[in-house]
Amino acid sequence: MTLFKVLLLLFLIACAAAVSLTRRLLPAIIIFMSYSLVMSLLWALLEAPDLAVTEAAVGAGITSVLFFLALKRVRALRGEENEPPE
């Protein structure tokens, strides 16, 4: 079980680095969502189910949905800017 926890922690470090280094927004959101899911799994393994549920709901759920909606809105604004004026 300890090896599994260490692997999850290494995955968390890799996700944090990947979010920082990626240039595109959609992959960054997906990596952040996977980071939150792994973090909630770690909380469950550390016998903190209240934190695990909160991390899964807020980190991977609500925050990711808000990021996707913001990305959609940013792309819509960019599309309006690229249209020729009438």
Summary of the structure (lengths in Angstrom):
residues: 86
radius of gyration: 16.8
end to end distance: 64.0
largest distance: 64.0
contacts: 215
relative contact order: 0.11
helix: 87%
strand: 0%
